[in-house]
Amino acid sequence: MTLTEGAPAKLNLALHVTGRRGDGYHLLDSLVCFAAVGDVVTLTPGPLSLTIDGPFAAGLEAGDDNLCLRAARLAGGQAAIRLTKALPVASGIGGGSADAAAVLRGLARMGHPLPDRTERLGADVPVCLASRPARMQGIGEVVTPLPPLPALHMVLVNPRVAVPTPAIFAGLAQRDNAPLPPIPTFADADALIGWLAGTRNDLQAPAIAAAPIIAQVLDALSAQGARLARMSGSGATCFGLFADAGAASRAAAALARNGWWAVPTELASAPAPR
C-alpha cells in the first residue's frame, strides 16, 4: 500500500510576536491559512528511508536530521518516504513543517497514532497537521480552528534567497507586541483584507534588514496591483492578494521575469490525498 499526502504551503496572513519565554522561545499570535500549492509526500511500507526529488530537491539533504525522518521516528513508524520538493527551502511558508506533518498524517493512515507535542519538531507542525485556517498561538502548540476563509486569489513570490529564522527573531526590535485583534467571521474577501490591514508581520522588518530584496518583492507585488502585500513567516516568501485569478496569473508571470519563484494560487481548505 502506497499513500500520498499533500503538504500545502502555510501562510501567515498576520503574525504578531507577543513575548518570549524564559527558555528563549518566542510567543506568537498568527492567522494561518494554506495555499493550493505545496510539496508531496509518498509513503511505502518498508524500512525507514528518505529520497528527495522535485524542483527544490537540491536545497535539502536526506540525512538523519531531516524533518521527515524525525517525524517518522517520533511517531515510531517505518516507511520508505519520498519527498517531492516543490516549495523553496527556508522560505517562511512552512515547507519542512508541512512535510513533517504530511509524514505524520500518512503514518497515521498506516496505523501509527499521532505523537503528542508535535511542536517538538517545529513551531508550525501542529497547525500544518490539520492544514486548515487557524489561529496559532503560544510557541505554535495552541491551534484554534477557524471557519473557512473567503476565497482568496494570491501570488506567492520568493526571490530565491534563504533567510535563517533564528537570525530574524534575534533582529526583533520589540518582542512584547500586542496580540491580534479579535478574529471575526469574514463575510467576503473585502472584509478579510480590511481586517488584515490592521495587523502586521512583526518579523518583516528584521527580515528586510537581513535581506533587503524582500522589500523589492513587496513593492513589486503592490506595483502589480496586489490589494495587500506581506511577507509570510520569517521570510523570504511574500504573498500578494489580488482581485481575481486572472490578475494573480498576470502578476505571477510578470514577477517571474525577475528570476524569482512566483506562482499564482488560491486557498486550500485541507490537504487532499492523491
RODO-2510 file (C-alpha; in nm, 4 decimals, decimal comma):
residues 274
     n   res          X          Y          Z
     1     m     0,0000     0,0000     0,0000
     2     t     0,1445     0,3333    -0,1079
     3     l    -0,0017     0,6508     0,0426
     4     t     0,0367     1,0055    -0,0841
     5     e    -0,0166     1,3192     0,1246
     6     g    -0,0138     1,6784     0,0091
     7     a     0,1979     1,9221     0,2106
     8     p     0,0451     2,2621     0,1276
     9     a     0,2285     2,5899     0,1751
    10     k     0,1499     2,7571     0,5067
    11     l     0,0862     3,1312     0,5005
    12     n     0,0941     3,3630     0,7990
    13     l    -0,1618     3,6190     0,6846
    14     a    -0,0781     3,8056     1,0054
    15     l     0,1931     3,7286     1,2590
    16     h     0,2383     3,9157     1,5871
    17     v     0,5244     3,8366     1,8266
    18     t     0,3797     3,8816     2,1750
    19     g     0,6640     3,7819     2,4089
    20     r     0,9471     3,5452     2,4798
    21     r     0,9594     3,2626     2,7320
    22     g     1,2421     3,2096     2,9756
    23     d     1,3792     2,9291     2,7585
    24     g     1,4187     3,1688     2,4664
    25     y     1,1206     3,0550     2,2582
    26     h     0,9108     3,3392     2,1205
    27     l     0,5358     3,3627     2,1709
    28     l     0,3306     3,4146     1,8576
    29     d    -0,0222     3,5092     1,7598
    30     s    -0,0909     3,4350     1,3944
    31     l    -0,3744     3,3917     1,1471
    32     v    -0,2665     3,0958     0,9359
    33     c    -0,4073     2,9608     0,6126
    34     f    -0,2858     2,7196     0,3463
    35     a    -0,2388     2,7566    -0,0270
    36     a    -0,3333     2,5168    -0,3054
    37     v     0,0337     2,4618    -0,3879
    38     g     0,2862     2,2576    -0,1966
    39     d     0,5148     1,9591    -0,1644
    40     v     0,4044     1,5971    -0,1983
    41     v     0,4987     1,3136     0,0388
    42     t     0,4638     0,9487    -0,0646
    43     l     0,4982     0,6641     0,1859
    44     t     0,5543     0,2983     0,1028
    45     p     0,5747     0,0239     0,3681
    46     g     0,9329    -0,0753     0,4403
    47     p     1,2399     0,0210     0,6423
    48     l     1,2682     0,3904     0,7193
    49     s     1,4360     0,5815     0,4367
    50     l     1,4053     0,9124     0,2553
    51     t     1,4540     1,0146    -0,1062
    52     i     1,4035     1,3702    -0,2286
    53     d     1,3209     1,4927    -0,5774
    54     g     1,1455     1,7907    -0,7301
    55     p     1,2426     2,1453    -0,8318
    56     f     1,3927     2,2359    -0,4931
    57     a     1,5449     1,8994    -0,4016
    58     a     1,8967     2,0404    -0,4284
    59     g     1,8361     2,2583    -0,1246
    60     l     1,7776     1,9634     0,1082
    61     e     1,9720     1,6708     0,2477
    62     a     1,8167     1,3340     0,3255
    63     g     2,0240     1,2910     0,6421
    64     d     1,9000     1,1822     0,9829
    65     d     1,8175     1,5400     1,0827
    66     n     1,5638     1,5854     0,8014
    67     l     1,2240     1,6692     0,9493
    68     c     1,0522     1,3892     0,7568
    69     l     1,2738     1,1277     0,9216
    70     r     1,2486     1,2955     1,2605
    71     a     0,8681     1,2922     1,2306
    72     a     0,8661     0,9220     1,1450
    73     r     1,0915     0,8392     1,4393
    74     l     0,8734     1,0471     1,6742
    75     a     0,5677     0,8510     1,5576
    76     g     0,7520     0,5188     1,5846
    77     g     0,6737     0,4432     1,2205
    78     q     0,8651     0,2740     0,9417
    79     a     0,8200     0,3644     0,5754
    80     a     1,0109     0,4477     0,2635
    81     i     0,9446     0,8205     0,2283
    82     r     0,9637     1,0080    -0,0987
    83     l     0,9501     1,3866    -0,0768
    84     t     0,8784     1,5827    -0,3941
    85     k     1,0019     1,9297    -0,3056
    86     a     0,8058     2,1947    -0,4976
    87     l     0,8415     2,4772    -0,2414
    88     p     1,1567     2,6825    -0,1809
    89     v     1,3634     2,5811     0,1212
    90     a     1,3910     2,8039     0,4313
    91     s     1,1287     3,0341     0,2857
    92     g     0,8767     3,1133     0,5611
    93     i     0,5919     2,9037     0,4231
    94     g     0,6334     2,6026     0,6490
    95     g     0,7786     2,3685     0,3898
    96     g     0,9720     2,1468     0,6299
    97     s     0,6958     2,1531     0,8894
    98     a     0,4304     2,0791     0,6269
    99     d     0,6399     1,7863     0,5041
   100     a     0,6779     1,6511     0,8584
   101     a     0,3037     1,6890     0,9177
   102     a     0,2308     1,5025     0,5932
   103     v     0,4542     1,2173     0,7111
   104     l     0,2653     1,2044     1,0414
   105     r    -0,0719     1,2014     0,8632
   106     g     0,0441     0,9274     0,6295
   107     l     0,1788     0,7142     0,9124
   108     a    -0,1490     0,7647     1,0995
   109     r    -0,3293     0,6218     0,7966
   110     m    -0,0911     0,3256     0,8236
   111     g    -0,1956     0,2730     1,1868
   112     h     0,0636     0,4712     1,3830
   113     p    -0,1009     0,7112     1,6319
   114     l    -0,0128     1,0780     1,6073
   115     p     0,2505     1,1621     1,8710
   116     d     0,1970     1,4185     2,1439
   117     r     0,3610     1,7610     2,1412
   118     t     0,4370     1,7713     1,7715
   119     e     0,5714     2,1250     1,8206
   120     r     0,8923     1,9486     1,9260
   121     l     0,9546     1,9038     1,5538
   122     g     0,8921     2,2708     1,4779
   123     a     0,6556     2,5502     1,5745
   124     d     0,4498     2,5135     1,2555
   125     v     0,3965     2,1365     1,2723
   126     p     0,0781     2,1406     1,4877
   127     v    -0,1029     2,3860     1,2585
   128     c     0,0234     2,2038     0,9492
   129     l    -0,1234     1,8747     1,0718
   130     a    -0,4748     1,9985     1,0007
   131     s    -0,3730     2,2386     0,7206
   132     r    -0,6908     2,4400     0,7714
   133     p    -0,7402     2,8074     0,8636
   134     a    -0,6479     2,8559     1,2267
   135     r    -0,5251     3,0943     1,4907
   136     m    -0,1831     2,9791     1,6091
   137     q    -0,0594     3,0957     1,9498
   138     g     0,1994     3,0142     2,2123
   139     i     0,5123     2,8751     2,0511
   140     g     0,2889     2,7066     1,7941
   141     e     0,1266     2,4468     2,0160
   142     v    -0,2039     2,6352     2,0678
   143     v    -0,4071     2,5931     1,7487
   144     t    -0,7665     2,7178     1,7336
   145     p    -0,9512     2,6108     1,4153
   146     l    -1,1385     2,8854     1,2345
   147     p    -1,4306     2,8769     0,9911
   148     p    -1,3320     2,8589     0,6240
   149     l    -1,1946     3,1873     0,4954
   150     p    -1,3392     3,3646     0,1915
   151     a    -1,1891     3,2729    -0,1441
   152     l    -0,8578     3,4495    -0,1981
   153     h    -0,6577     3,4810    -0,5185
   154     m    -0,2919     3,5243    -0,4449
   155     v     0,0613     3,5149    -0,5744
   156     l     0,3478     3,3644    -0,3761
   157     v     0,6896     3,5098    -0,4528
   158     n     1,0307     3,4054    -0,3280
   159     p     1,3416     3,5857    -0,4563
   160     r     1,5378     3,2602    -0,4213
   161     v     1,7021     3,3831    -0,1022
   162     a     1,7055     3,1611     0,2071
   163     v     1,6517     3,3507     0,5326
   164     p     1,7656     3,1861     0,8603
   165     t     1,4801     3,2026     1,1106
   166     p     1,6935     3,2380     1,4283
   167     a     1,8667     3,5466     1,2884
   168     i     1,5335     3,7109     1,2097
   169     f     1,3997     3,6591     1,5624
   170     a     1,7302     3,7875     1,7003
   171     g     1,6813     4,1062     1,4988
   172     l     1,3445     4,1920     1,6541
   173     a     1,3409     4,5437     1,7991
   174     q     1,0467     4,4591     2,0289
   175     r     0,9210     4,1227     2,1494
   176     d     0,6177     4,2125     2,3616
   177     n     0,3827     4,3378     2,0918
   178     a     0,0036     4,3418     2,1148
   179     p    -0,1786     4,0239     2,0075
   180     l    -0,4061     4,0028     1,7085
   181     p    -0,7370     4,1862     1,7329
   182     p    -1,0431     3,9611     1,7671
   183     i    -1,0846     3,7482     1,4557
   184     p    -1,4390     3,7788     1,3201
   185     t    -1,6190     3,5617     1,0708
   186     f    -1,5380     3,7257     0,7390
   187     a    -1,8293     3,7803     0,5023
   188     d    -1,6076     3,8141     0,1964
   189     a    -1,2538     3,8842     0,0784
   190     d    -1,3021     4,2575     0,1207
   191     a    -1,3775     4,2094     0,4897
   192     l    -1,0757     3,9837     0,5376
   193     i    -0,8375     4,2194     0,3572
   194     g    -0,9760     4,5137     0,5552
   195     w    -0,9117     4,3271     0,8802
   196     l    -0,5612     4,2280     0,7715
   197     a    -0,4800     4,5946     0,7063
   198     g    -0,4951     4,6472     1,0829
   199     t    -0,2454     4,3681     1,1501
   200     r     0,1159     4,3041     1,0570
   201     n     0,4011     4,0565     1,0418
   202     d     0,6406     4,1576     1,3181
   203     l     0,9205     3,9587     1,1533
   204     q     0,9000     4,1533     0,8273
   205     a     1,1203     4,4467     0,9341
   206     p     1,4121     4,2367     1,0675
   207     a     1,3858     4,0111     0,7612
   208     i     1,4136     4,3111     0,5291
   209     a     1,7157     4,4285     0,7273
   210     a     1,8780     4,0886     0,6699
   211     a     1,7640     4,0533     0,3077
   212     p     1,6673     4,3897     0,1519
   213     i     1,5415     4,2166    -0,1619
   214     i     1,2269     4,1294     0,0372
   215     a     1,1275     4,4959     0,0229
   216     q     1,1719     4,4850    -0,3545
   217     v     0,9382     4,1849    -0,3740
   218     l     0,6723     4,3599    -0,1673
   219     d     0,6987     4,6744    -0,3802
   220     a     0,6759     4,4663    -0,6971
   221     l     0,3616     4,2894    -0,5751
   222     s     0,2000     4,6232    -0,4954
   223     a     0,3014     4,7593    -0,8360
   224     q     0,1274     4,4620    -0,9991
   225     g    -0,1979     4,5559    -0,8259
   226     a    -0,1913     4,3476    -0,5077
   227     r    -0,4590     4,4641    -0,2654
   228     l    -0,2302     4,3557     0,0187
   229     a     0,1357     4,2513     0,0039
   230     r     0,3058     4,0965     0,3070
   231     m     0,5835     3,8583     0,3996
   232     s     0,4938     3,5159     0,5399
   233     g     0,6606     3,3723     0,8486
   234     s     1,0246     3,4697     0,8802
   235     g     1,0620     3,5101     0,5021
   236     a     1,1698     3,5439     0,2411
   237     t     0,8473     3,4339     0,0674
   238     c     0,5884     3,7097     0,0281
   239     f     0,2265     3,6927    -0,0797
   240     g     0,0048     3,9341    -0,2642
   241     l    -0,3747     3,9215    -0,2573
   242     f    -0,5404     4,0035    -0,5900
   243     a    -0,8900     4,0810    -0,7124
   244     d    -0,9292     3,7661    -0,9229
   245     a    -0,7455     3,4660    -1,0663
   246     g    -0,6628     3,6442    -1,3902
   247     a    -0,4944     3,9329    -1,2128
   248     a    -0,2958     3,6889    -0,9995
   249     s    -0,1813     3,4894    -1,3030
   250     r    -0,0688     3,8013    -1,4888
   251     a     0,1182     3,9295    -1,1851
   252     a     0,2957     3,5962    -1,1296
   253     a     0,4075     3,5849    -1,4920
   254     a     0,5451     3,9386    -1,4697
   255     l     0,7288     3,8787    -1,1426
   256     a     0,8797     3,5512    -1,2620
   257     r     1,0687     3,7505    -1,5250
   258     n     1,2855     3,8812    -1,2410
   259     g     1,4163     3,5281    -1,1921
   260     w     1,2035     3,4894    -0,8799
   261     w     0,9874     3,1901    -0,7891
   262     a     0,6386     3,3291    -0,8462
   263     v     0,3215     3,1188    -0,8565
   264     p    -0,0482     3,2111    -0,8702
   265     t    -0,2624     3,0112    -0,6309
   266     e    -0,5651     3,0220    -0,4035
   267     l    -0,6655     2,8986    -0,0611
   268     a    -0,6830     2,5269     0,0070
   269     s    -0,9236     2,4127     0,2768
   270     a    -0,7313     2,0935     0,3561
   271     p    -0,4652     1,8689     0,2042
   272     a    -0,6191     1,6106    -0,0262
   273     p    -0,4534     1,2668    -0,0525
   274     r    -0,3622     1,1891    -0,4132
***
